[in-house]
């Protein structure tokens, strides 16, 4: 039912790279926003991902 986390990350990186190469500025901006959001600051990346996981589970989004 669920895909391995590492497989999911690799798949996202693959598609993110394809979107980056498309030259569409929106994709580049979204990648920048995602990168900035996951940078450690007040919260580490680990806790940000756990919060996102909790939100997705509570909303019924498992992908």
Secondary structure, 3 states (H helix, E strand, C coil): CCCCHHHHHHHHHHHHHHHHHCCCHHHHHHHHHHHHHHCCCCCCHHHHHHHHHHHHHHCCCCC
